[in-house]
Amino acid sequence: MGTRDIVAIGASAGGFEALMQLAGAFGPDFPASVLVTLHLSNQFRSSLDELLTRAGSLEASFARDGDTLQHGRIYIAPPDRHLLLVGDRIALGAGPRENGSRPAIDPMLRSAALCCCHRTVGVVLTGTLGDGASGLWAVSECGGVTVVQDPRSAAFPEMPQTALQLVRPDHVLDLQQIPPLLNRLVRQPAGEPSAAPAGIRFEVDIARGRKGYVMKQMDSLGQRSVLSCPDCQGVMWEIDEGGLTRYRCHVGHTYAGDLLNLALDEGLRRALASAQRALEERVALASKLHGQAERAGHHNLVRTWAARRLEYEQEMSVIRDAIRRMEDVAARAEIQRNQTGT
């Protein structure tokens, strides 16, 4: 039967402090392997491994492709790679970004659910938006144990709140209560495995970077959406998981609903900015041609270009107002997010 010897932890904003607290509470005899995905920037070399090692009794390192799992170690997803499990080994996936990130939390949790099912403890900590909810659903469906940080104790509550909407977790606890729970869970019998839902293996293969899948296979995940992918403008599929919908395109880009909304907003902002530049150029050209017609004494052309310049200026005013409204909405949302996270 075995024990629950895989602990997979996902965190985003505020996650560094939370992970330091967890690492400090693991004893040297911790009988499980700990996998960690924290959204990291590709632009710098992180020292998270050194900091987590110094924080507690377990050695932490950035995972390497092909590493064999060992109990009593912390494996961290390196920048720009999904941290995945295949059997008792780690695989680093170069598949498409999920929820705008690589590494992403969902692929790690899905792969642990597929690989180790009832032996897996999935944990979602503080963070913004919805990464981790779908992966935690997979852990639950495969017979693993699910743990969510109580949003009231999270520096940024959106990520645990989204997980609570999708999954009925086995445990919802304040951060300081999670280490004692994990120490108990990893010493308990794992129970019986559950069959993985259709599609999880396919999605793990996509995260690994598998090529050559076809739209018919995508149809097995969900129904085709009227929305297009913000990354590649391809067809997207709606995937329903317990009442929440996420979206995956045939290239593999994946978004939770809230993150897709943000991505579409960004695409709209770029389109509006492009329209504004085009209209500014049309106003400048109309003004130039108006002046030339005046100097040449072509009165009909003067009236024509004056009317077109006014039309372009009015259209540009509409675009500018739209951009201003979008900026105001984004600023208010950011203020609310920061206030909620404090």
Residue pairs with C-beta under 8 A, 6 or more apart in sequence:
1 189
1 190
1 191
2 119
2 189
2 190
3 31
3 32
3 119
3 186
3 187
3 188
3 189
3 190
4 32
4 118
4 119
4 120
4 121
4 144
4 145
4 185
4 186
4 188
4 190
5 31
5 32
5 33
5 71
5 116
5 119
5 186
5 190
6 32
6 33
6 35
6 69
6 85
6 112
6 115
6 116
6 119
6 120
6 121
7 32
7 33
7 34
7 35
7 120
7 121
7 123
7 182
7 186
8 34
8 35
8 37
8 108
8 109
8 112
8 120
8 121
8 122
8 123
8 139
9 19
9 22
9 34
9 35
9 36
9 37
9 123
9 125
10 36
10 37
10 38
10 105
10 108
10 109
10 122
10 123
10 124
10 125
10 127
10 131
10 132
10 135
10 159
11 18
11 19
11 36
11 37
11 38
11 39
11 105
11 124
11 125
11 126
11 127
11 159
12 38
12 39
12 105
12 126
12 127
12 128
12 129
12 131
12 132
12 156
12 159
13 39
13 126
13 127
13 128
13 155
13 156
13 159
13 341
14 125
14 126
14 127
14 154
14 155
14 156
14 341
15 38
15 39
15 125
15 126
15 127
16 38
16 48
16 51
17 155
18 125
18 126
18 149
18 154
18 155
18 175
19 36
19 38
19 48
19 52
19 125
20 51
20 52
20 55
21 175
21 176
21 179
22 175
22 178
22 179
22 182
23 52
23 55
23 56
23 58
23 60
23 74
24 55
24 56
25 56
25 179
25 180
25 183
26 34
26 56
26 57
26 58
26 179
26 182
26 183
27 57
27 183
28 57
28 58
28 72
29 72
30 57
30 58
30 71
30 72
30 183
30 186
31 71
31 72
31 186
31 187
32 71
32 72
32 121
32 186
33 69
33 70
33 71
33 72
33 73
33 75
34 58
34 73
34 74
34 75
35 63
35 74
35 75
35 77
35 83
35 85
35 108
35 112
36 52
36 60
36 74
36 75
36 76
36 77
36 83
37 76
37 77
37 82
37 83
37 103
37 104
37 105
37 108
38 48
38 76
38 77
39 101
39 103
39 104
39 105
39 127
39 131
40 46
40 48
40 77
40 78
40 79
40 103
41 79
42 79
42 80
46 62
46 79
48 60
48 62
48 76
49 60
49 61
49 62
49 74
49 76
50 60
52 58
52 60
52 74
52 76
53 59
53 60
53 61
53 74
58 72
58 73
58 74
59 72
59 73
59 74
60 73
60 74
60 75
60 76
61 73
61 74
61 75
61 76
62 75
62 76
62 77
62 78
63 75
63 76
63 77
63 78
63 83
63 90
63 92
64 90
64 92
65 90
65 91
65 92
66 89
66 90
66 91
67 75
67 89
67 90
68 88
68 89
68 90
69 75
69 85
69 88
69 89
69 90
75 83
75 90
76 83
77 83
77 103
77 108
78 92
78 103
79 103
80 94
80 102
80 103
81 92
81 93
81 94
81 102
81 103
82 92
82 93
82 94
82 95
82 98
82 102
82 103
82 104
82 107
82 108
82 207
82 208
83 90
83 92
83 93
83 103
83 107
83 108
84 90
84 91
84 92
84 93
84 107
84 108
84 111
84 204
84 207
84 208
85 91
85 108
85 111
85 112
85 114
85 115
85 116
86 111
86 115
87 115
91 111
91 208
93 107
93 207
93 208
93 209
94 102
94 208
94 209
95 102
95 107
95 206
95 207
95 208
95 209
95 210
95 252
96 102
96 206
96 231
96 251
96 252
96 253
96 254
97 104
97 231
97 253
97 254
98 104
98 106
98 107
98 131
98 207
98 253
98 254
98 255
99 106
99 129
99 130
99 131
99 254
99 255
99 256
99 259
100 255
100 259
100 263
101 131
104 131
104 207
104 254
105 124
105 131
105 132
105 135
106 131
106 132
106 133
106 134
106 135
106 254
107 135
107 203
107 204
107 207
108 135
109 122
109 132
109 134
109 135
109 136
109 138
109 139
110 134
110 135
110 138
110 200
110 203
110 204
110 207
111 204
111 207
112 120
112 122
112 139
112 144
113 120
113 122
113 135
113 138
113 139
113 141
113 142
113 144
113 196
113 200
114 138
114 142
114 196
114 200
114 201
114 204
116 144
117 142
117 143
117 144
117 193
117 194
117 196
118 142
118 143
118 144
118 190
118 191
118 192
118 193
118 194
119 144
119 190
120 139
120 142
120 144
120 145
121 139
121 144
121 145
121 146
121 147
121 182
121 185
121 186
122 135
122 136
122 139
122 140
122 144
122 145
122 146
122 147
123 147
123 148
123 149
123 178
123 182
124 132
124 133
124 136
124 147
124 148
124 149
124 159
124 160
124 163
125 149
125 154
125 159
125 160
125 175
126 149
126 154
126 155
126 156
126 157
126 159
126 160
126 175
127 154
127 156
127 158
127 159
127 160
128 156
128 158
128 159
128 337
128 341
129 158
129 159
129 162
129 256
129 258
129 259
129 262
130 158
130 159
130 162
130 244
130 256
130 257
130 258
130 259
131 159
131 256
131 259
132 159
132 162
132 163
133 159
133 162
133 163
133 165
133 166
133 167
133 244
133 256
134 166
134 241
134 244
134 246
134 256
136 146
136 148
136 163
136 166
136 167
136 169
137 166
137 167
137 241
137 242
138 196
138 197
138 200
139 145
139 146
140 146
140 167
140 168
140 169
140 170
141 194
141 196
141 197
141 200
142 193
142 194
142 195
142 196
142 197
142 200
143 191
143 192
143 193
143 194
145 170
145 171
145 185
146 167
146 169
146 170
146 171
147 169
147 170
147 171
147 172
147 173
147 178
147 181
147 182
148 160
148 163
148 164
148 167
148 169
148 171
148 172
148 173
149 160
149 172
149 173
149 174
149 175
149 178
150 160
150 172
150 173
150 174
150 175
151 157
151 160
151 161
151 164
152 174
153 174
153 175
153 176
154 160
154 175
154 341
155 341
155 342
156 337
156 340
156 341
157 340
157 341
158 258
158 337
158 340
162 244
162 256
162 258
163 169
164 172
165 243
165 244
166 241
166 242
166 243
166 244
167 242
171 181
173 181
198 220
199 220
199 221
199 239
202 213
202 217
202 220
202 221
203 221
203 248
205 213
206 213
206 248
206 252
207 252
213 250
215 235
215 250
218 237
218 248
218 250
219 237
221 237
221 239
221 248
222 237
222 238
222 239
222 240
222 248
223 237
223 238
224 235
224 236
224 237
224 238
225 235
225 236
225 237
225 238
225 247
227 236
227 247
227 260
227 264
228 234
228 235
228 236
228 249
229 235
229 236
229 247
229 249
229 251
229 253
230 253
230 255
230 260
230 263
230 264
230 266
230 267
231 249
231 251
231 253
231 263
232 249
232 251
232 253
234 249
234 250
234 251
235 249
235 250
236 247
236 248
236 249
237 247
237 248
237 249
237 250
238 245
238 246
238 247
239 245
239 246
239 247
239 248
244 256
244 257
245 257
246 254
246 255
246 256
246 257
246 260
247 254
247 255
247 256
247 257
247 260
248 254
248 255
255 263
265 326
265 330
268 326
269 323
269 326
272 319
272 322
272 323
272 326
273 323
275 319
276 316
276 319
276 320
276 323
279 312
279 315
279 316
279 319
280 316
282 308
282 312
283 309
283 312
283 313
283 316
286 305
286 308
286 309
286 312
287 305
287 309
289 301
289 305
290 302
290 305
290 306
290 309
293 299
293 301
293 302
293 304
293 305
294 302
